[in-house]
Amino acid sequence: MTLSLLFYIVSTLTIGSALLVVLNRNAVYSAVLLVFTFFNLSILYLLLEAYFLAVLEILIYAGAIMVLFLFVIMLLNVGRERVLPKMMSFQRAVSLFLLVIFFIGVSLFTIQGVQDLHQPAGSVSIGNVTAIGEALFSKYLFPFEIASILLLVALIGTVYLAKRKI
Amino acid sequence: MVVPLEHVIILSGLLFSIGVMGVLFRRNAIIIFMSIELMLNAVNLALVGFSRYHNNVDGQVFVFLVMTLAAAEVSVGLAIIVALFRNRQTVNINEMNLMKN
């Protein structure tokens, strides 16, 4: 009971901070609020018993990716937008409308579809490092290696893009 | 599970919609990147929810791979933004029309 209450509180915080990320004018505030969103998501992972992913979320997103974002924001000195974009042109109204339709569609589909699912009986512990490591190094060994090649390609691409003349 | 699966999926859908809204409404390339990160995280949340529901570890391995992809994507994307800023002195995507004329 307490845990489900915690889930709802944290999900409210997540939605609120995500909205603030999108609607904020100052890019640095957006980045910090995004870190807050990631921390909240990490708590949600903990509540869903994905302990390893909760740690990874903080390590990779809040630790590595957001530092990169903040570096670039401060490097480019694009702190505050001078003009707030006009919020309600025709295009924006239409896109907002389509977005609401998309959300309602997704919700209805999942609510209907989840009723057809059946939860397997018994509880296996799946969120710990052992279970994920076993799956990663046996069943998903090939995707794991491909991921390492992807990281290598990204590294080479970044070094190339960072050259003085491009 | 602590909450019904529907609630996790609806939260994930809301987060994804907020990310799409950021991509559609904002003109700052860096904020658009942050919105893409939000969308990836929404998908991760849905995967973790389903994985917990089915007692199956596959979804969490997927989340692991998505995180790898996000790290690669951010490093390359931010390098592109920095290169664009060097050339055009702006990160406003309305002024990036190199291929238009």
Interface residues (C-beta under 8 A of the other chain):
Chain A: L3 S4 L6 F7 Y8 S11 T14 I15 A18 L19 V21 V22 A27 S30 A31 L34 T37 F38 L41 L44 Y45 L47 L48 E49 A50 F52 L53 L56 E57 I60 Y61 A64 I65 L68 F69 V72 I73 L75 L76 V78 E81 P85 M87 R92 S95 L96 L99 F102 F103 V106 S107 T110 I111 V114 L117 Q119 P120 G122 S123 V124 I126 G127 A131 I132 E134 A135 L136 K139 Y140 P143 F144 A147 L150 L151 V153 A154 L155 G157 T158 L161 A162 I166
Chain B: M1 V2 V3 P4 L5 E6 H7 V8 I9 I10 L11 G13 L14 L15 F16 S17 I18 G19 V20 M21 G22 L24 F25 R26 R27 N28 I30 I31 F33 M34 S35 E37 L38 N41 N44 L45 V48 G49 S51 R52 Y53 H54 N55 N56 V57 D58 Q60 V61 V63 F64 L65 M67 T68 L69 A70 A71 A72 E73 V74 S75 V76 L78 A79 I80 I81 V82 A83 F85 R86 N87 V91
